[in-house]
Amino acid sequence: MRPLFIFGDIGDNFNVTSLPFIQAASGTNESRICVLGIGGPSWDTHFQRVFYERWIRLGVKNVIPLTLDVNSEPSIDVYEELSNCTGLLICGGDTREYYKTCVCNSEMKNKINSLYRNGIPIAGVSAGALISSSPCTVWGSKVTLQNNEFIVRSVYDNTVPEQELITGNGLGLLTGCLIEPHFSEYGGFPRLLAAMQKTSSQQGIGCDEPICLEIKNELHVKVYGRGRTYFIKKDTIMNNHTVRVVEPGQEFYLSKTLRGKVVSGQGNFSYWINKLSGYYKAKTGMTLYPGTLNIMLDEPYDLPTDVIRLEKEEYGGSVSISIQECVFLGRKAFILRTDGNASGNGDHPKTIIELATDIRLRDYYSLIDGDIVEVNLN
């Protein structure tokens, strides 16, 4: 599992909102949480008061400050500490400086991504939250066109009344979904919408300062804290945006695109789809073609826990199956995965997904082994 934690800011309830992160990062008795920040006159005091003293009281064994300098490369010690950490939090401040030190520095970016891909919990506060996604918003308050100018968030630098909106490719821990912290406090809706339009992003999340989001595998989002979270989606067909207001304690799912290549399968599902056709139709509302399209993904994929289930007891068999709805080349389809494959004890690793729909996908779309394809999850 890949856990990402997004904080709207260090709220007055940070004792509570940081608990999910430190619990995820404290899976062993020797928890080592690194806090990455840009050095400055108040950095040591800020680190001690906000992170070290608080988290030691909450039971974290080791809380380690890692100081970055915008004018020099990170030291070898910084990378060694990162290699041994059980959790990493990226602080807030001037987003341009964090973008320069954490994103533009390819070695640091690759290190953070490696930690995340290996299941180390990563958290971002304010600027750290902004750069976690790709694309991301880096700076700026000018959110409209020349013939309809509107300036927001000039509080960031009141000496520059008109700042062009700057976006870039962030860390990429989350893709295709922009993050906007301080959402209600700074009136972040116009900037988030403008950034989504500028980057052609289909999703955006605005979170208030006392909010923490726990995002698992870039898909499942749980909201903690106080205030609200705003999930914005672009409807490409209607060419408008929808806004969902999410309260603390609630959960929602992001859309996600899986990318991989077509590979040959073993043909096992064709027999069982045909034999259990009535059961599959009752579950999906579709008469499935007896066969699946196998796709090898770039990375393992775990199906969510709340998908459709065909239990072995329902048909008197020995294999239970998870069924997740998806969209393939504009067509409604379903990912089928046996419990054996889901546990790692089946015929396929988790890098393989098997798609079923009402047609033979290979023939209809003239697909051959090696073709690169995408599967959209909603």
HUTA-V509102 format. One record per backbone hydrogen bond with DSSP energy under -0.5 kcal/mol. NH is the residue of the N-H (numbers start at 0). CO is the residue of the C=O. E is the energy in kcal/mol with one decimal. If there is no record, write none. Layout:
# HUTA-V509102
{{NH CO E} {NH CO E}}
This chain:
# HUTA-V509102
{{2 0 -0.6} {3 214 -2.4} {4 121 -2.8} {5 212 -2.3} {6 123 -2.7} {7 210 -2.2} {8 208 -0.9} {10 8 -1.4} {13 10 -1.6} {15 12 -1.5} {16 12 -2.5} {17 13 -2.1} {18 15 -1.2} {21 17 -2.5} {22 18 -2.6} {23 19 -1.9} {24 20 -2.1} {25 22 -0.9} {30 27 -0.5} {32 61 -2.5} {33 31 -0.6} {33 86 -2.7} {34 63 -2.8} {35 33 -0.6} {35 88 -3.1} {36 34 -0.5} {36 65 -2.5} {38 67 -2.4} {42 39 -1.3} {45 41 -2.6} {46 42 -3.0} {47 43 -2.3} {48 44 -2.4} {49 45 -2.8} {50 45 -0.5} {50 46 -1.9} {51 46 -2.3} {52 47 -2.8} {54 50 -2.9} {55 51 -2.4} {56 52 -1.5} {57 53 -1.2} {58 55 -1.4} {59 54 -2.6} {61 30 -1.2} {63 32 -2.8} {65 34 -2.9} {67 36 -2.7} {71 68 -1.5} {78 74 -1.3} {79 75 -2.2} {80 76 -2.5} {81 77 -2.2} {82 78 -2.0} {83 79 -1.1} {83 80 -0.6} {84 80 -0.6} {84 81 -1.0} {85 31 -2.8} {86 31 -1.1} {87 120 -2.2} {88 33 -2.6} {89 122 -2.8} {90 35 -2.8} {90 88 -0.6} {94 92 -0.7} {96 93 -0.9} {97 93 -1.7} {98 94 -2.7} {99 95 -1.9} {100 96 -2.3} {101 97 -2.5} {102 97 -0.6} {102 98 -1.5} {103 98 -2.6} {104 99 -0.5} {105 103 -1.1} {108 104 -2.6} {109 105 -2.7} {110 106 -1.9} {111 107 -2.5} {112 108 -2.4} {113 109 -2.3} {114 110 -2.2} {115 111 -2.2} {116 112 -2.9} {117 113 -1.3} {118 115 -2.0} {119 114 -2.5} {120 85 -0.7} {121 2 -1.8} {122 87 -2.8} {123 4 -2.3} {124 89 -2.5} {125 6 -1.7} {127 90 -0.7} {127 124 -2.4} {129 125 -2.5} {130 126 -2.2} {131 128 -0.9} {132 129 -0.8} {133 173 -2.1} {134 167 -0.6} {135 167 -2.8} {137 165 -3.0} {138 165 -1.5} {140 162 -1.4} {141 162 -2.7} {142 140 -0.7} {142 149 -2.4} {147 144 -1.8} {148 145 -0.5} {151 140 -3.1} {155 152 -2.0} {156 153 -1.2} {159 156 -1.8} {160 158 -0.5} {162 160 -0.6} {163 161 -0.5} {164 141 -0.6} {165 138 -3.3} {166 164 -0.5} {167 135 -2.2} {169 167 -0.8} {170 130 -3.3} {172 131 -1.9} {173 131 -1.2} {175 133 -2.0} {177 202 -1.9} {179 204 -2.5} {181 7 -0.6} {182 206 -2.0} {185 181 -2.5} {186 183 -0.6} {187 182 -3.4} {189 186 -0.5} {191 187 -2.6} {192 188 -2.5} {193 189 -2.3} {194 190 -2.6} {195 191 -2.4} {196 192 -2.3} {197 193 -2.5} {198 194 -2.1} {199 195 -0.7} {200 195 -1.8} {202 175 -0.9} {203 231 -2.1} {204 177 -2.8} {205 229 -2.6} {206 179 -2.0} {207 227 -2.0} {210 207 -1.6} {211 223 -1.9} {212 5 -2.8} {213 221 -2.6} {214 3 -3.5} {214 212 -0.6} {215 213 -0.6} {215 219 -2.8} {216 1 -2.6} {216 214 -0.5} {218 215 -2.1} {219 215 -1.9} {220 251 -3.1} {221 213 -2.2} {222 249 -2.2} {223 211 -2.8} {225 209 -1.5} {228 245 -2.2} {229 205 -3.1} {230 228 -0.5} {230 243 -2.9} {231 203 -3.0} {231 229 -0.7} {232 241 -2.3} {233 201 -2.8} {234 232 -0.5} {234 239 -3.5} {235 233 -0.9} {238 234 -1.7} {239 234 -1.2} {241 232 -2.5} {243 230 -2.6} {244 242 -0.5} {245 228 -3.3} {245 243 -0.5} {247 226 -0.6} {248 222 -3.0} {249 246 -2.1} {251 220 -2.3} {253 218 -2.9} {255 376 -1.9} {257 255 -0.5} {257 374 -3.3} {259 372 -2.2} {260 295 -2.2} {261 370 -2.4} {262 293 -2.3} {270 266 -0.8} {271 267 -1.1} {272 268 -3.1} {273 269 -1.7} {274 270 -2.5} {275 271 -2.5} {276 273 -1.0} {279 275 -2.4} {280 276 -2.3} {281 277 -2.0} {282 278 -1.7} {283 279 -2.7} {284 280 -2.7} {287 285 -0.9} {288 356 -3.4} {290 288 -2.3} {292 354 -2.3} {293 262 -0.6} {293 291 -0.6} {294 352 -2.5} {295 260 -3.0} {296 294 -0.7} {296 350 -3.9} {297 258 -1.6} {300 349 -2.1} {306 303 -0.6} {307 322 -1.9} {309 320 -2.8} {310 308 -0.6} {313 310 -1.3} {314 310 -0.7} {314 311 -0.6} {315 311 -0.9} {316 311 -2.3} {320 309 -2.5} {321 336 -2.9} {322 307 -2.9} {323 334 -2.3} {325 332 -2.5} {326 375 -2.4} {327 330 -3.0} {328 373 -0.5} {330 327 -1.8} {332 325 -2.4} {333 355 -2.3} {334 323 -3.1} {335 333 -0.5} {335 353 -2.7} {336 321 -2.0} {338 319 -2.1} {341 337 -2.2} {342 338 -1.8} {343 339 -0.6} {343 340 -0.6} {344 339 -2.4} {345 339 -0.9} {351 348 -1.7} {352 294 -2.3} {353 335 -0.7} {354 292 -2.7} {354 352 -0.5} {355 333 -2.7} {360 358 -1.0} {363 359 -2.4} {364 360 -2.2} {365 362 -0.7} {366 361 -1.9} {369 261 -3.1} {370 367 -2.1} {372 259 -2.8} {374 257 -2.8} {375 326 -2.8} {376 255 -3.6}}
